[in-house]
Amino acid sequence: MSNGTRNAILNFLAVGGFVYFLWWAPENLDGYKLRIINLIAINAILGLSLNLVYGMTGMFSLGHAGFMAIGAYVSALLVLTPGQKATMWILEPMVPWLLNLHAPFLISLVLGGAAAAFVGCLIALPVLRLGGDYLGIATLGFAEVIRILIANLIPITNGSLGLKGIPAHTDLWMSYGCLGAVLFFMVRLMNSNFGNVLRAVRDDEVAAKTMGIDTFKIRVLAFTIGCFGGGLGGALLGNLLTTIDPRMFMFIQTFNILMIVVVGGLGSMTGTIMGSVFVTTMLEWLRITESPMTIGSLRIPGIPGMRMLIFSLLLIAVIIFRSQGIMGTREFSWNWFFGDWGDGRKAKGAR
């Protein structure tokens, strides 16, 4: 049996087993565990979109939280019923054209991602002429501008009161269906000539320019695609939590997604998924450090923010002892289990 046939069979069995798990989980796991599993998928989508911008194109962006906010608000405003909107806007009346605007959930996801991509493209045109740390600072500033606008456009967003009672459309099938679609798109993209161009721009922009590549256009396109992923992830998150407000989309959101990318490995798609599993579960498990604990006769009071302190120390340890992350730039390959390590070093997607 050839390696390709063997790996295809293993892929089929792995996907089949995971589909069975998605069918089994809702009836056998409690709501908290289901939410964590959903968050793993949503964070993986957000991590893949940021990895496209940072790990695969080399643009240091810190504005993902802003694009998440756009996607979450656009999707929520489309799925909320006119009756819900009429009772929710109490500080100022909602703008009339938005009151009766309604769309199915799937369409709201696409429009949420498209709105984030449109704003991202507008931001990219002036900002991507910068580079390095300046680009990171500029995108962080734009993300904060987006959040402040959302907090103050009360007739459209309900301001700091946020949106509540959003239908809980996001479930395991929707989360992992979107993750599968995003992963398929990313694998096809990075295995295409366009993916090679992205790597060339990342590795040596000057050399790419001398080869006739319009590096600015390529960076704008990659940034826009990444923003679409950020908006899609934000839309899924809003419909999972059923309530959103501007404070949800502060820099800490971008920091969490950046941790996923760094831990998984810059430029690795399967590494990003592994990073999402690790970071999401660890952030939830470490909540116990913020609650009072009794160890024998010793009582330890809960310390707010302790989980982020501990996790930050773990992240520092990862950066010091394994700076390339879990996967580095490699992708997962079944060949590793059969003694062929060479294939795993090629960023050709999961085999």
Phi and psi in degrees as a GROMACS rama.xvg file:
@    title "Ramachandran Plot"
@    xaxis  label "Phi"
@    yaxis  label "Psi"
@TYPE xy
-72.1417  160.056  SER-2
-59.102  -40.5526  ASN-3
-62.8344  -43.2611  GLY-4
-65.5802  -44.7798  THR-5
-59.9288  -45.3786  ARG-6
-67.7317  -35.3073  ASN-7
-63.5029  -41.1348  ALA-8
-65.0249  -43.3752  ILE-9
-64.6367  -39.6099  LEU-10
-61.0865  -43.8694  ASN-11
-62.0738  -44.1099  PHE-12
-65.6576  -39.9718  LEU-13
-64.6951  -44.9094  ALA-14
-64.7657  -42.2544  VAL-15
-61.6779  -42.6565  GLY-16
-63.6976  -38.4365  GLY-17
-71.2825  -37.2117  PHE-18
-62.1909  -40.5724  VAL-19
-61.7399  -40.2397  TYR-20
-62.0263  -41.7381  PHE-21
-63.0459  -32.6256  LEU-22
-75.2112  -36.3495  TRP-23
-77.4015  -37.0119  TRP-24
-59.7283  -47.3376  ALA-25
-58.7152  -28.3467  PRO-26
-90.3422  -12.791  GLU-27
-123.627  -9.75426  ASN-28
-115.117  150.217  LEU-29
-78.1368  171.365  ASP-30
-60.7322  -35.3462  GLY-31
-65.1503  -46.1046  TYR-32
-64.7897  -38.9785  LYS-33
-63.6371  -38.0896  LEU-34
-64.7585  -40.938  ARG-35
-61.6857  -43.7849  ILE-36
-64.6599  -38.8068  ILE-37
-63.4519  -42.612  ASN-38
-63.8202  -33.5784  LEU-39
-59.7767  -44.957  ILE-40
-66.2401  -44.7795  ALA-41
-64.4777  -43.973  ILE-42
-65.3669  -32.5526  ASN-43
-65.7355  -40.2016  ALA-44
-61.5941  -46.1023  ILE-45
-64.5152  -39.7606  LEU-46
-65.4902  -40.8701  GLY-47
-62.9105  -41.2535  LEU-48
-67.4097  -39.5118  SER-49
-71.687  -34.0623  LEU-50
-66.1268  -33.0822  ASN-51
-62.0395  -41.0764  LEU-52
-75.0074  -46.9276  VAL-53
-92.9265  -55.4417  TYR-54
-74.9332  -34.3783  GLY-55
-101.739  -19.1767  MET-56
-117.203  -15.5803  THR-57
83.1063  21.87  GLY-58
-101.54  117.802  MET-59
-81.2526  97.0237  PHE-60
-109.909  136.813  SER-61
-122.591  26.1026  LEU-62
-109.933  15.2519  GLY-63
-63.5309  -32.2783  HIS-64
-61.0902  -35.7612  ALA-65
-64.3563  -40.2912  GLY-66
-73.984  -31.3957  PHE-67
-60.6255  -42.7559  MET-68
-62.5216  -42.5554  ALA-69
-60.8974  -48.1488  ILE-70
-62.2249  -41.794  GLY-71
-65.0374  -43.7507  ALA-72
-71.5681  -41.1343  TYR-73
-62.6725  -45.6847  VAL-74
-63.8225  -45.0162  SER-75
-62.8094  -42.5781  ALA-76
-65.4865  -25.5948  LEU-77
-83.9606  -32.0988  LEU-78
-90.9611  -18.8776  VAL-79
-67.5675  141.707  LEU-80
-78.1615  157.725  THR-81
-56.5037  -35.6674  PRO-82
-64.7883  -42.0774  GLY-83
-63.0948  -43.0054  GLN-84
-63.6588  -40.6936  LYS-85
-63.9824  -34.6851  ALA-86
-87.8713  -17.2355  THR-87
-85.2623  -34.0473  MET-88
-83.2215  97.5507  TRP-89
-109.005  -25.9276  ILE-90
-74.1069  -45.8197  LEU-91
-142.66  149.411  GLU-92
-67.9565  149.376  PRO-93
-71.7345  148.875  MET-94
-61.1384  135.642  VAL-95
-58.4752  -38.8822  PRO-96
-67.5115  -19.7152  TRP-97
-92.2342  -18.3829  LEU-98
-61.7438  -45.6299  LEU-99
-97.9595  9.28887  ASN-100
-76.4118  124.249  LEU-101
-147.495  146.251  HIS-102
-151.602  153.529  ALA-103
-62.0465  160.649  PRO-104
-60.7287  -45.4825  PHE-105
-60.9067  -41.477  LEU-106
-65.5723  -37.7566  ILE-107
-64.6056  -33.8388  SER-108
-64.0104  -46.3274  LEU-109
-64.3765  -43.2436  VAL-110
-69.2397  -34.4764  LEU-111
-63.003  -44.313  GLY-112
-65.8853  -40.282  GLY-113
-65.6474  -39.7555  ALA-114
-63.858  -42.0776  ALA-115
-64.4282  -39.2638  ALA-116
-65.8112  -39.4882  ALA-117
-63.7126  -47.6546  PHE-118
-64.4272  -39.8012  VAL-119
-61.2892  -39.0331  GLY-120
-64.8789  -42.226  CYS-121
-62.5387  -39.5528  LEU-122
-70.9742  -37.1467  ILE-123
-63.6653  -35.5704  ALA-124
-56.5778  -45.4788  LEU-125
-87.6658  -32.949  PRO-126
-76.9917  -36.5422  VAL-127
-73.642  -0.477403  LEU-128
-77.1156  -11.908  ARG-129
-87.9202  176.888  LEU-130
-153.088  163.941  GLY-131
60.5044  -136.137  GLY-132
-63.7345  -32.3725  ASP-133
-62.188  -38.559  TYR-134
-64.7051  -42.5987  LEU-135
-61.0065  -42.8472  GLY-136
-66.2065  -41.6401  ILE-137
-64.8162  -44.2805  ALA-138
-67.4842  -35.1583  THR-139
-62.5588  -41.6249  LEU-140
-63.6097  -42.3128  GLY-141
-65.1409  -36.8145  PHE-142
-61.8235  -40.0473  ALA-143
-68.9527  -36.4815  GLU-144
-61.2359  -44.3487  VAL-145
-59.976  -44.5671  ILE-146
-63.6828  -40.6959  ARG-147
-68.5248  -38.6981  ILE-148
-61.4516  -42.5566  LEU-149
-61.7351  -39.1545  ILE-150
-69.2861  -22.3623  ALA-151
-108.868  -14.6864  ASN-152
-84.3913  66.8642  LEU-153
-60.0285  -42.1792  ILE-154
-62.4809  -16.9653  PRO-155
-107.107  -43.9235  ILE-156
-107.853  -5.86849  THR-157
68.9655  15.6702  ASN-158
59.8046  -143.862  GLY-159
-71.3485  -13.5976  SER-160
-70.4136  -23.9061  LEU-161
73.0006  -171.045  GLY-162
-116.923  131.623  LEU-163
-125.901  161.075  LYS-164
72.7975  24.5176  GLY-165
-66.5995  132.007  ILE-166
-56.2496  136.108  PRO-167
-82.9504  70.297  ALA-168
-78.4016  -24.2627  HIS-169
-76.0299  116.366  THR-170
-128.462  -174.733  ASP-171
-61.1604  -41.6348  LEU-172
-64.405  -40.9066  TRP-173
-69.9984  -44.9645  MET-174
-61.2415  -50.3568  SER-175
-80.1701  -22.4143  TYR-176
-65.5228  -44.2826  GLY-177
-65.6617  -39.4857  CYS-178
-62.6511  -42.6261  LEU-179
-61.5866  -41.6736  GLY-180
-65.4772  -43.1232  ALA-181
-64.8907  -42.9382  VAL-182
-64.7807  -42.2367  LEU-183
-60.9367  -44.3581  PHE-184
-62.7861  -42.5399  PHE-185
-65.4497  -41.8439  MET-186
-62.5931  -45.6908  VAL-187
-63.5638  -39.3766  ARG-188
-65.2727  -48.4537  LEU-189
-75.0857  -18.8197  MET-190
-91.0209  0.951978  ASN-191
-93.4907  175.779  SER-192
-61.8496  -33.0126  ASN-193
-63.4064  -38.0275  PHE-194
-62.7858  -39.429  GLY-195
-63.4012  -37.146  ASN-196
-64.9039  -41.7405  VAL-197
-59.458  -43.9251  LEU-198
-65.8069  -36.5941  ARG-199
-64.6079  -41.4962  ALA-200
-65.0639  -39.172  VAL-201
-66.7668  -44.6661  ARG-202
-75.0885  -38.8985  ASP-203
-160.486  94.9785  ASP-204
-66.0183  -36.4837  GLU-205
-63.6604  -44.9679  VAL-206
-63.4523  -38.1172  ALA-207
-63.2322  -38.9391  ALA-208
-64.5636  -40.7296  LYS-209
-66.6368  -20.7194  THR-210
-86.7221  3.48218  MET-211
91.8137  11.2168  GLY-212
-83.6854  130.222  ILE-213
-79.1057  87.509  ASP-214
-64.2657  -34.2911  THR-215
-65.2007  -44.7055  PHE-216
-62.2241  -41.8646  LYS-217
-64.0429  -42.5893  ILE-218
-66.5222  -39.7805  ARG-219
-62.5278  -43.7258  VAL-220
-64.3347  -44.7228  LEU-221
-64.0376  -40.728  ALA-222
-63.5864  -41.0506  PHE-223
-64.6821  -43.2377  THR-224
-62.9048  -42.069  ILE-225
-61.9209  -37.1839  GLY-226
-66.2536  -35.2817  CYS-227
-59.7945  -44.4734  PHE-228
-62.0462  -38.2328  GLY-229
-63.5219  -42.724  GLY-230
-65.3924  -39.4904  GLY-231
-62.7735  -45.5579  LEU-232
-62.8326  -40.0941  GLY-233
-64.087  -39.2998  GLY-234
-64.3801  -43.5538  ALA-235
-63.2189  -40.3946  LEU-236
-64.0039  -44.0083  LEU-237
-61.0377  -39.9494  GLY-238
-80.4653  -8.33481  ASN-239
-87.4149  -46.3106  LEU-240
-78.6341  -23.599  LEU-241
67.3373  6.12209  THR-242
-151.874  138.21  THR-243
-139.103  152.952  ILE-244
-153.937  163.644  ASP-245
-58.6764  -28.1464  PRO-246
-69.2476  -17.2597  ARG-247
-69.1816  -21.4302  MET-248
-113.612  42.3451  PHE-249
-84.2904  -179.575  MET-250
-57.8671  -28.0215  PHE-251
-57.7344  -30.8443  ILE-252
-64.9735  -46.8777  GLN-253
-61.8844  -39.7924  THR-254
-60.7788  -42.2455  PHE-255
-62.618  -42.9434  ASN-256
-67.9818  -37.5816  ILE-257
-63.949  -36.906  LEU-258
-60.7626  -40.9183  MET-259
-60.9591  -44.1193  ILE-260
-65.7161  -44.6476  VAL-261
-67.3374  -44.753  VAL-262
-65.7129  -40.1728  VAL-263
-72.3066  -37.8258  GLY-264
125.378  122.492  GLY-265
-64.2511  124.577  LEU-266
91.2539  -0.263505  GLY-267
-109.642  121.665  SER-268
-73.285  -48.799  MET-269
-66.6322  -30.5685  THR-270
-64.0159  -37.7397  GLY-271
-63.1352  -40.0002  THR-272
-65.3366  -43.0686  ILE-273
-62.3803  -40.326  MET-274
-62.9698  -37.4215  GLY-275
-63.8731  -43.5937  SER-276
-60.7369  -46.6276  VAL-277
-66.3342  -52.2552  PHE-278
-66.5415  -44.8897  VAL-279
-62.728  -47.1723  THR-280
-68.8921  -38.0994  THR-281
-66.3209  -42.0665  MET-282
-61.7925  -34.4844  LEU-283
-77.5966  -42.8998  GLU-284
-64.588  -34.5157  TRP-285
-74.6296  -2.41171  LEU-286
-61.5926  -24.2635  ARG-287
-63.5616  -23.2969  ILE-288
-73.478  -13.6338  THR-289
-96.6514  -0.148454  GLU-290
-106.36  150.775  SER-291
-59.2007  138.47  PRO-292
-130.362  147.287  MET-293
-120.318  117.593  THR-294
-116.747  100.556  ILE-295
65.1731  -122.154  GLY-296
-93.5484  0.379814  SER-297
-96.0896  125.865  LEU-298
-110.543  122.179  ARG-299
-105.55  118.497  ILE-300
-70.5256  153.286  PRO-301
-69.452  138.776  GLY-302
-120.081  109.3  ILE-303
-58.7603  136.868  PRO-304
86.0694  -1.52101  GLY-305
-64.1181  -35.6895  MET-306
-64.2786  -36.886  ARG-307
-70.0727  -33.7433  MET-308
-63.8965  -48.082  LEU-309
-64.4808  -42.9667  ILE-310
-66.8881  -34.9268  PHE-311
-63.1988  -39.2293  SER-312
-64.3964  -39.5875  LEU-313
-63.7355  -39.7078  LEU-314
-64.7919  -41.4938  LEU-315
-60.3771  -40.485  ILE-316
-63.2489  -40.5123  ALA-317
-62.2574  -44.4397  VAL-318
-64.6794  -37.8143  ILE-319
-73.2025  -46.735  ILE-320
-96.0394  -20.1163  PHE-321
-148.302  75.3241  ARG-322
-64.0929  -23.7654  SER-323
-80.4862  -5.02767  GLN-324
83.6677  -171.193  GLY-325
-62.4892  -47.0908  ILE-326
-107.95  -12.2429  MET-327
65.3991  -128.521  GLY-328
-103.352  5.83835  THR-329
-82.6524  165.452  ARG-330
-118.196  152.366  GLU-331
-61.7715  140.822  PHE-332
-143.259  135.74  SER-333
-62.6925  -22.6444  TRP-334
-60.4924  -24.7184  ASN-335
-57.774  -34.7807  TRP-336
-77.9805  -6.25005  PHE-337
-120.828  20.0661  PHE-338
85.4137  3.15677  GLY-339
-102.668  94.7005  ASP-340
-87.0561  -14.0621  TRP-341
-65.8707  -39.0306  GLY-342
-62.7874  -32.118  ASP-343
-68.9031  -15.8264  GLY-344
-83.9579  -8.82239  ARG-345
-95.5021  129.33  LYS-346
-78.6817  71.2917  ALA-347
-113.208  14.0531  LYS-348
87.7281  166.103  GLY-349
-66.8104  137.021  ALA-350
